[in-house]
Every structure is written in C-alpha cells, then in structure tokens.
Amino acid sequence: RNTNSLFLRFFAYSREHHHHPNQSTMDSGRDSKPSATVLNAVPIPKKHHVFISYRVASEAALAEKLCDKLQQFDITSEGSLRVRCFLDKQSLRAGEEWEQGFRLGLQESCLFIPLVSEKALHPLLEGEYNGQQDNLLIEFENALGMREQGTIQILPLLIGKVEDGAYHRFSAFGGPYSSLKSPTANIPVKDTLNQLFQLQGHFTNPDEIADKISTIVKFLSEDVWPLYRQYWAFREELGPEKMFECVQCGKEYMESQNGEDHCSFHPSGTGFRDFYCCGRARGDAGCKRSRHRAKHHNDYVYFARIEWMRSLLNYTDKSVQFGESICENFDGHDSVASCGVLIGPAEHRGKIYLSMNYSWFSTYTKSDLEIIEKGLNSGASTLVAEVSDSDGKESTSAADSSPEGEVTVPKVRRMSAQWLVEDRQLVGVQLCTESPTSEEADVLEVRFRWRDVALPELLSTKQVSRGGIVEKKASGPRTQHSLVLRRAGPDVVALSEPEPTPTKKDVWQGGSGKRTLRLKSAAKDAILVNSDRVRSNADTWQWQLTAVNLTSEAMILMDCKVQFAEAGAQLQDAEEVVALASVQDQPRGDTEFPATVPPSGTATIRVSFRTKASSERRSNWFNIAWGARQKPMMLKLSVENASGQTTSILSEFHNMRGNLCRKSSQSDSFFWMHYDDPVEFSRSQINVSPKGKTPQDGVEVRIPELSRAFSFDRSALRRRVYEANKEQVDRLPMDLDSSSCDWLKVDFLVDRNLQQVYGFHFQLKKEHEEQQAVCVLPDYSEEGAETAAPDNTFCLNDELGGQPGWEPVSCDPSKELPYAAATPVDLAPYQDADEEVPAAAAATGAGVAGSGAAGLSQEDRAMLSQVNSKLDLVLSRLQTLEIKLSMIETRIK
C-alpha cells in the first residue's frame, strides 16, 4: 500500500451531506442490513465473500487474524462453501500489477469490512491531512460508491483500544476530520467519514475479535450472500464437492477453493506456549502460507509433519530403529540421519523409513524397493536425498585467508542417504551426516533384509567414520586421584571438647531472715520439646521442679517467672510462660498459680516457655533453634511467695550430643566433598556419581544448596572439549545457573590430547573455611568402556598440593561432625542473692554418680558414669512424658 500512483475511481457518484449520527444508534448487537435489495448495476463475477480494509500501520495483525478466523467458516446457506476473504497480503499475486489486482479484488467481493480505529483515522484529522493520496480513504470512497450501485455491502468494525487491561469503545466519530477534498473523490474527507459512520457497525474489542466471527458469518450468509450468489464465479462450488483435510494446517478444504495463500502453517515446533519460528502463541494463525496439501511431502518443513514423524518414530510400538548417524553440532542443532522399519499403524506396517532430522522423511514399501532396485541396476543414481541447511552463523577459515584478511564461510549442516547395492541387489543404505563444528563426517552403513520376510530385519551396521569429538584411550591409568584440601578460617573454633556436667545453683533471695522455700530440679533440668513440625528461631522448653516449704505454716506461691541468656549476655524474659502446680496429697491435680503448699510440704511445679534466639537465622536441624545450639544457655526460674520472698534456681544448658552426618543416598558415588557450618551446626556434601552403568553414560554432580543435580552425558562432555579446543584452554568454568552460589566455583578439567574431560576442580569459600578438590572421572572413550571408576584415594596433587595453610582431609561422608564447644559458665553474674547458698543446695541431681563411689577404680568410675548418664536420660524422658500428660489432663479439665 505504499504506492504514489492514483487509485482510479470505479464509479461516478454524488453524495449528500449528513449530520454525525448519535452513538447510541451504533448497537454492536444488531445486524447491519443491506442498503439495497435490487442491484442498480450488474456486478462482475464474484470471487471473494469479504474484502478486509485496514491501515497497515495499526491493524495489520488484526486484519490477518480476522481473515484467518473467517476462512474457517462456511456460508451457512451453502453448507460446504467456505468464506473466502480478499486480504492484500494474501491475495495479491507476486508480480501482478498492484492497482489492477486491488481493483479487481474489491469488485469481486460481496462484503466490505473496514477496520476503523482512532489510529487508522489519525492521518485524516484536521491539521494532519494535507490533501495527499491516502489508500485507506480511497478504499472507503470506492466502497461507498459501489454500495450506492448495489454491487457491495459494507459492515464497519469500530475498533476500540485496550489500555492497562481495560477496553475503551471507539469514540472518534467527531474527529474533527479534515475539510480538504480528497484528490480521488473531490469531496471533503469529513463527508466521506460521516457517510461511513451512518452505516450500522459493530463495536469491537481488538483482543476479542473472535467473538464477532459468528455475527459476521451470519450477516454474510443470511443477508449478503443471497444478493450475489447468482454472480458467483465458481459455479462448481455451489454443488456437492469432495472435501479434503490439509495435512499442513488440519483444515478441511475443497480443491476448487484452494489457493497459494489459503493454508497457514508453522515451519517449526513449539515451546511451552509459543512457536519457535515466529513467537506466536498456540492456536494463532501460521506464519507461512501455501496451498492446502492432502498428503505429507518433503517440499518444505511444516509443524504438522514434525508431529506426524514424532508419532511414528518416538514410540517402540510404532517403529524399530536400525541405525542412526549423528554428527554433533556444538554451535546449534546436531545433524541426525536414521533408518528403520515401521511396525504400526496397520497402513504403515512393514515400510522402511529414512529420516534426516525433521527436514526430510520418506517411507518405502517392498514394491517401492523393488522398483528402486530395478532403477539402480539400470544406472540410476544411488543418492536417495541430500539435505543441507545453515544455522545462520559464520566462521573463519584460516585455509581460505587472503592478504586482505580472513574469509568468512557459512556453517552448514549436511545430511545424505545413499542406497547400498551388492551383486545387483539392494541391501541397505549408507547414512552420512556433517556439522559445522566437526572436521570429519559421520558415516554409517545399515544393511537389512527385506525380501521374503513379513517385516524387514536388520542384518548389520558398520561405522565407516566417526564425526564430532572422538575420545582417545589413555596409555596408562589415571595419574591423578581425587583430592580434597581444607584450610580453616580464623573464626573456626575447636568443636570437639566433651560435654561437661550441667551446673546448677539454688539461690535464696528472701533477705537475711530464715529461709522459707527451696527449689529442686531434675537431673537434666529444662528439656527441649520442640515439635517436629515447627521451623522457627525459637525453642520450646519444659521444666519440672519441686518446691519445698521449709516452714510450719501453709505457704502461697504467687507467681513464677523464667529468664534466659546466652552465656555472657544479659538476662531477658522468656515468652509464653505457663506454670502449673500440683500440691502434695491433694487430688485436684495441676492448678494454675497462685497455689498453696501445706506446712513442711511439697508441690511439683511444671513450667513451659519459649526462648527466642538472638539471630533471625533459621534452620531445622533436629528441630533445635539456633540460640540453643550455638552457645550454652543460662536459664533462671524464680518463684515468689505471698510475703514477697523469692527463691530462684539457675541452670546451664548445653547442646545435646548426636551424629549429625548422614551417609549420602547416592551409594554409588565415587566422590564426596563435605563442608560444615558451625553456626547452623550442619553438614552438606557435594558428591559425584555415575549416571548409568558405563562411563559412557556420563556423571551427575549434586550440590545440595542449589537443590539440583547437574547432569553431563557424553555429548555434554564433548561440548566442553570442543569449547576448550576452540579457546585453546585446559579448563572451563561450569555454569551453576544461580546468583546465590558465589561461594562455589567448579571447573571442567580438559585433556585436549585425549579429547576428554578428565575431572572437576571444586573451589569452595565459606565464611568459616575454604576447600579445594579435584574429582577424577573414569575414562569414557570407546576403548576405555570397561575401565572401572576411579578409587577415592586421597593424595597430594601437583596442581593443588604444596600450598601453605592447606591440609588434605578425608572425604568419608560417615565421619562424625564435631559438636559445639561446652565451656563451664560462671554463674556469678546471674546471681542476685542476699546470702550464700548452702553447699548442699548446689549438689542436686548428682544421682548415683556421687554415692558410694569412693574406693572404685578409674575403669569402674567410668562405667558408673556411663550408667548414670543413661539413667539420667531415662529419667528426663519419663519427666517429659509426665509433663505432657499433665498438660493434656489440664486441657481436658
């Protein structure tokens, strides 16, 4: 539409001036009736049902979508007559005079549909239009003239706009439009548009154009088509005609309606949502056009054939592959050619197939092979087909360099197939593939039997030459073994000290008078009772104590308070403190404070509370929050009586012992590299394991903190060798694909002489330690297929060893992780007593370890200490169960 020549007027006509119509009369829900039921002029034969008029700059995509949608429908009164649209992009033939083709298209159409939008009319506004030729305006003028003659009908689509997800109706009826006269119609532009606006149109949301299709087809079928049916140029279309299904687009069509641009298809496959070739979404019109085709062909690639090939070749109940030639292309898609036999469905059973990527595919029956064999014996070429394409990239060739500089040559993939003939008999096929990144072609000979058998059978395959990267077997065993070196940071403390006995003190704060109350705690003091489902930075505790009334009068316990602190820090109040008391010889059970203790009697106090960690750092190690396991915890429980006297008990809590390390579930891993976090008190490990049963299957690298495994088959390893050869380097970085993994660097170690990746180099730098490691891979060349996986012998390596501050460590994943340091804490800063505590008060919970131990040997003392520890553990568990039962009973009450 970028022509400067004048568009000739078709008819001479006069127009009256009209007022602007009321917008309310433009009801998009009503049909626009034809302007005339009797033709004032005999039209030329009609070949199109609809002429779509639009401005290319604003409605090109919408016009094409409307055309594609309309052409999927039939004229309802005819049953099998598809709607045929004239769209300049599709209907004008190459080399045809534009003005003549456009003029005939309008004259040969029954319905004129202009796409009217604010953007389309903007060049016609006052001040914008300067009297120049406007192709869209010319279409409006001539269509209005033809309508007066009765040779065409008009149905305007008033296109609104969508802004910020909201649809706004078309409202530009008033313009103001130019009062200049058009050079083709010699009338003011605003008069032409006013006349167009008087026609009944349809308000249209551009995102919902499909919703208007049924209305347009109904109007065309019931009101427009009866006026022009007798002038339809293709009389044979009006009678019964055989329908075909197009293999390219899946649409049904009649050959009489088939045209060069009537089939729209995509030449490539789809991603998750859209097509690779054009980016359009699934369900949208294809980006390529041609005639409809009833049978699959190799003239060009189309998506439906790719799907058809996949349905045959990707399922073992549909096909059996005899052989495949692959030449890897590390800068694009591989070159692949294959041969086999189809075993289903029934219409294809027994056919030999040849495939070259998705660019070429053909099948052959026994009859076809007999005819080919006769032709070969008569001197026909053995070449079946040759397919080549370019990835659109270029490379420089040193051999072709000239004094002016290097010559660029296109990178081309090439695939071919040739028939194999021996003793005048067709015995198989030779497959050859080449790629831009391979110096040699991959050639495979496939021999098969096809005579006197129900299904063709594979006889043999022969690899004539190997393309791509070809590994060489090492002359001897690997000289480098897996190695891990570790260097501790300055802030890492020794985490292997034994756990001491908990320290406790009973503190009286009742002044200088006689002591009236004493608290006694169990051997294990407070117990952690975190729920398995809780993931937080706070710990939940339960503590059971015995309160002893040292007076001869009843005592009322008014309140219970719990405080805590990490060793060396200030005390702070615990949260969610719940205290219950069970008084001696009283059947009421647990009661809330205040509670009455009888004279010289006792009461059992059960307290639950929560302590919040000083850091927001979260972890889920054994359900123990950070605060409780990073440092020893100081706990202080205070009970106040009715006289205002307070007695407290101080207790130091240390982390529980336990083996934190779990052996990797990858039992076949041949390399481990563990790293510990003394803050999180956790262990993670990187491991390398084989993907399959042979070294050719590749390896997997598992990094827990990335929650994924990096898998490398032989093709992926060859790609790294190609990149190393291209860059002339011996190591390449691994893309970990994570911005949160700056603490780890992994390199591929490449032996360019053997054309193999022989190992990985790990560099780990955490806050608390640094590690380096070399993992050596097994020989995965064809000759080294039986080579066993490398052992995990750890020795210094020329590349990593000899560096100051680094020491070799074992990678054994069953090694027990050390525990947090447990240093006795000075209780004095937490004691605010007015008088000294009796020595006996600090010795509670000594258990059997302190009784009758005199005169025992050191070995007996150690054994007695172990028994004591186990008894304490049993006691603490029983107390935990008792506390939980008491709390359940209280809730039930």
TORDO-112346 format. One record per residue (C-alpha): x, y, z. Coordinates in steps of 0.5 Angstrom, whole numbers, plus 500, padded with zeros to 3 digits. Each point is the difference from the previous one (the first is absolute). Example, Ala and Ser with C-alpha at 12.3 -4.5 7.8 and 13.67 -1.06 7.14 Angstrom:
// residues 2
525491516;502507498;
//
This chain:
// residues 893
500500500;506505499;498502493;500507498;496499494;493502500;495495501;494500495;493501502;496495498;493503499;498508500;495501505;497506504;500501508;495503504;503504507;498496506;500502508;504496504;496494503;498499507;505495503;494496503;498498494;506496498;498494504;505495499;495494502;496502494;501498492;501505495;495499495;502500492;499507497;496498494;496493498;501502493;506501496;501506497;506497495;502493498;506499504;506496497;500493503;502499507;506496502;500503508;495500505;503505504;505506499;504502506;502507500;505502505;506505502;507496500;503504505;495499505;495494498;505495496;500495505;492500502;498500493;504494498;497497507;493502497;502497493;502493503;494499505;495502495;503495495;499494505;492501499;495498495;495504496;494497505;495500494;505496495;503495506;506499497;502506497;506504504;500507501;506503495;503506502;504505496;506503504;505503496;506497504;497493498;496501494;504505495;505495496;507501499;502504494;493502499;498508499;498502507;495505497;496495496;500495505;498504505;494503496;498493498;500498507;495505502;496499494;500492501;498501507;493499504;501504506;505506502;502499507;504507502;504499507;499507503;504503505;503506503;507499498;497498493;497506499;505505503;503502494;493502498;500505505;499508499;508502500;502493499;498499493;503505494;496497494;505495499;497493497;498495506;499493498;495498505;496507499;500497492;497493503;495504504;498504494;499495495;497495504;494505502;500502492;499492499;495500506;495505496;501496494;498494504;506496498;503499507;497500507;504504506;501498507;504504504;504497506;501506505;507498504;501502507;506501504;503496506;504504505;502497506;496494499;493504499;496500494;498507497;495500495;501504493;498507501;504504495;493502496;501507500;507501498;501506499;502497493;503504494;495504496;505500494;498496494;503493498;503500493;497494498;493501502;500508500;496500506;502502507;503495505;495501505;494499496;502493498;501498507;494503502;496495495;504494502;498502508;493500498;500492498;499496505;506497503;503496506;504502506;506495500;505499506;506498496;502495505;493496499;500501492;498492500;493502504;498504494;501494494;493497501;497506500;504502493;498493497;493500502;499507497;504498494;496493499;493503501;500507497;506501496;501493496;493499497;501507497;507498496;499492500;498500492;506504499;505495503;506499495;501493502;493496499;503494501;501502507;493500501;498493499;503494504;507500500;505495504;504503506;507498502;504501506;506504500;506497503;503506501;495504504;495495501;494504497;495497495;500503493;498499493;505500494;495505497;501505505;508498501;505506499;507501501;499504507;494496503;504496504;503503506;505496504;507500504;506497498;503498507;498497506;497504506;503501507;496500507;495506497;502502493;503498493;508501499;499502493;496507502;499500507;492500499;496496505;497493499;493501496;502506497;501500492;506497497;506505498;501496493;495500494;499495495;495496496;496494504;503493499;497494501;506495501;506501504;506503496;507502500;500506496;501504507;499500507;494500504;498499507;494495499;505495496;505501506;495498505;498494495;507498500;500500507;494496501;504494496;507501502;499501507;496494502;503493501;493497497;501504494;507500498;506496501;507504498;505496496;506505501;501508501;505504497;502506505;505506499;499504506;500508499;502504506;498506497;493498498;496494499;503493498;500497493;496494501;498494495;497494502;497494496;495494503;493497499;493502502;496495503;494504501;495502499;497495495;500504494;508502501;502493503;506497496;502506497;508502500;501507502;505505499;500507505;505506500;499504506;493503499;502503493;498493496;497494501;497494495;498493500;500494495;496494500;503494497;497502493;504506500;506497502;500495494;498506495;506504503;505493500;498500492;502507499;506499504;502494495;498505494;505505502;496504505;504505505;501496507;498507503;494500504;500507502;504505503;498506505;504506502;499506504;503505504;500502507;501508498;506500503;507501497;507498501;507502497;504495497;508501500;501496494;496505496;503506503;503505495;504506501;494505500;498495507;496494501;495498496;493498504;496494498;493498502;500494505;495495496;497493503;500495494;497493501;499495494;498493499;502495494;498493498;505494501;500495494;504494500;499495495;495504497;495499506;498506504;503498507;500506504;501508501;506504502;499506504;504506500;500506505;504506500;500506505;504507500;504498507;502493497;506499496;498493497;493498498;497494504;498494495;496494502;498494496;494497501;499493497;493497500;496494497;493502497;498494496;497494502;498503507;494503503;504505503;507503497;505498505;507503502;506496498;506504502;502507501;507503498;503506503;505503494;502506503;498504507;498507499;501505506;504499506;504494501;503498506;507496501;501495505;506502505;506496499;500498508;496501506;498507502;506503504;495505504;496498505;494503504;503505505;497505505;504505503;497505506;502506503;496502507;499508500;502504507;493500503;499492500;501497507;501493502;494497501;502493503;500501507;496496505;493502503;501502507;495498506;495505500;501506505;494502505;499504506;494501504;500508502;496503506;498507499;496501507;504504503;505499507;494496503;499493501;499496493;493498499;500497493;504495496;500498492;503494498;501498493;500493496;507498498;499502493;497507502;496503494;498496494;499502493;494498497;500503493;494497495;502496494;496505496;503506503;505504496;502507504;505503503;498499507;500494505;494497504;502497507;497497505;503500507;498496506;502502507;498498508;498506504;502498508;496504505;505501506;495503505;495497504;494504497;497500493;503504495;497503494;504500494;498506496;504501493;505496496;505504495;505497495;506504498;506497495;506503497;506497495;506499504;503507502;494504498;494504504;494496502;494501497;493498501;497493497;494500496;493497500;502497508;494495502;501498507;496494504;501498507;498493503;500500507;502494505;494496502;495504496;495496495;499507496;506499495;503505497;498507501;502507498;503505504;499502506;501493503;500498508;506496502;498497507;504500506;507497499;497497494;502500492;497502494;502498493;501506495;499499493;502505495;500501493;503506496;504502494;506504499;502504493;507499497;504507500;500499492;495499495;504495496;495494499;502493500;496493501;506496503;497495504;494505502;505504504;500507499;507504499;500503507;500494504;506496496;504506498;502501508;499498507;493502502;499503507;493499503;498503506;493498503;497505506;494498505;497506504;496498506;495505504;505503504;504503494;505495501;503497494;505494499;503498493;504494497;505502495;502494495;504500494;498496494;505497495;499497493;498493499;504495497;499497494;503498493;497505495;503497494;496495496;503496494;499502493;494497497;504499494;503494502;504499493;503507501;508500499;501507502;498504506;501507503;497502506;500506503;498502508;496506502;502502508;495505500;494496497;503494503;499496494;504496494;499500493;503496495;502500492;500494497;501497493;497494498;500496493;493501496;500493498;503493500;506502495;505506500;497502493;493502504;503506503;500502507;496504505;502506504;496501506;500507504;495500506;500507501;497501493;495494500;502497494;505496496;504502494;500494495;505499495;499495495;506498495;497505495;500506505;508498502;501500493;498507499;504502506;506497496;498504493;500506504;507499503;503499494;496506497;503504505;507496501;499500508;500494504;495501505;493503499;495503505;494497502;493504500;497499506;494504498;499503507;501507502;501497507;505496499;506505500;504495506;501495495;504499493;500494496;505499494;500494495;507498499;501498493;506496497;500502493;505495498;495494502;494505498;497498506;497504507;504496505;498503506;497506504;503505504;496503506;502506504;495502506;501506504;495501506;501504506;503495504;504496496;503499493;501494496;502498493;499493497;502496494;495495498;503495494;495497495;500493497;503499493;494501496;503498493;497494496;506496501;500502508;493498501;502494504;504505505;498500507;498506504;506504503;501498507;500505505;507500503;502507502;507502499;503507499;500502492;505504497;494505498;498501507;505498505;506504503;496506501;501503507;494499505;496494496;500493503;497494497;493497503;496494499;494501496;497494504;493502501;499496506;505504504;496503506;499507501;503503506;496504505;499507503;505502505;498499507;504504505;497501507;497506501;501505506;493500504;502506504;498506495;493497500;499499508;497506504;499496507;501504506;504494504;504494498;497494498;501493504;505496496;494494500;496504496;505500494;500493500;493498498;500495494;506496502;497494499;503493501;507503498;501503507;498495504;505494502;505502495;506500505;505495499;498498493;505499494;500505495;497495495;494499505;499507501;500501492;495494500;496503505;500507497;497497494;495496504;498507503;499503493;496495498;495500506;500508499;498499493;494495502;498505506;500506495;495496495;496498506;499507502;499503493;494494500;497502506;500508499;497498493;495496503;498505506;499506495;496495496;496499506;499507502;498502493;494494500;498503507;
//
